[in-house]
Amino acid sequence: MKALRETTVYKDFVAPDHVYYVESNKLYAYKPKGKPIHVCKTPLMFDQRGRQFVELKNDFKLADPGVRVKKVVGSRGNTYELDLDAKTCSCPGFTFRGNCKHVLELA
C-alpha cells in the first residue's frame, strides 16, 4: 500500500494537503492534515489523472483489507493487480477507460 500526499496546484485552487492510502487504483484510507486517519468502509476508486502526488513512507497498515487480489501479466509482460471483488484492474487500460480485457475475462 502506498501513502500519497497530494501536491496538485490548480489555477484557482490548491488541493487539500491530505495523505491518501492507496493500493493500485483503490483508496483504503485518507488522513486530512492535523486529523486522524479515516478508514473507508469499502475501498473506493481513486483517480490520479491530472493530479500530482509525492509518495511518503507508509506506516499505516490495514488489519484485513478484505480484498481478493490476483496478479495478472499483461500482453507486454507487465504485472497488474486485478481486484476480484470490485472487478477493477491496475493496468493503464482500466485506469483510463474504466474497463479492460483482464476484467472482462472475469465474467
N, C-alpha and C positions, 0 to 999 in steps of 0.2 A: 504494500500500500504506500502511495506517495503522499507527502504533505506539500501542498502548493499554496504559496501566498500570492494573491492577485496583485499585479502591479500595473494594470491597464490604466492608461490616461486617455480619456476621450476629449473631444474638443471642448465640451461644456460641462464635463463631469469627471470626477476622479472616482474610480471604483473603490468600494469599501476595502479596508485593509484586513480582509478575512483570510483565514487559512482553511483550505479545503482538503479533506482526506479522501482520496480517490483511488480506485483500482480500475484500470483500463478506462472505460468511459462511464463509470458509475460513481456517484457521490455517496459516501457512507456516513460522513460527519463533517461538521464545519465548526470553526471557532471564531466568533466575532472578536475584534480587538478588545481586550480588557474583560472579556466574559468567558464563562466556562464552555467547554465543548458541547455541542448539540449533536446527538447521535440520531440519525434518521431511522424511523421505524422500518422502512423498506428502502433499499438503495434507489437512488434517483438518477435519471440520465444527467450526465454532466458534459455540456458542450463547451469546448475550449476554443472554438473558432473565433477569430477576431479579438481574442483576449491574450494578455501577457501574464506569465506566472514565473515565479522563482521557486525552485524546488528546495525545500528545507529538510533538515534531519527529522525523521519521523520517529517520535517516541510513543505515539498513540497506536494501540492495537485493539482490535475488536476481539472479544472473547470467542464469538462464533458468528461470523457474518451471515451464516445461513444461506450461502450461495453455492450452488454446484457449478463449478467452472471446469471447462475442458480445454486443453491446449490443442490447437489445430495448426497445421502447417499449410500456408497459402501456396499458390501456384508458383511463386518466385522463391520459395524456401523460407519465408519469414514466418515466425511463430506468433499466433494470436490467441487471445483468451475468449472463449465462447461461453457466455452465461446461459446455462441450460434452462433456468427458470424464467428469466426475463427475456430470453431469446434476443440477446444483444451480442455484439462482437466488437473486438478492439481493432479490427482491420480498417484501413483507410476507406474502403467502400462503405462500410456501415457508418463510419464517423461522418461522412459527407452526405450519404443518401438515406441513411436510416434503415438500410436493408443490405444484405449481401448474400452470396451463394452459400456461405457457411451456415447462416441462419435458415435459409430456405431448405437446406438438407436436413434440418431437424424435423421438418413437417412430415 
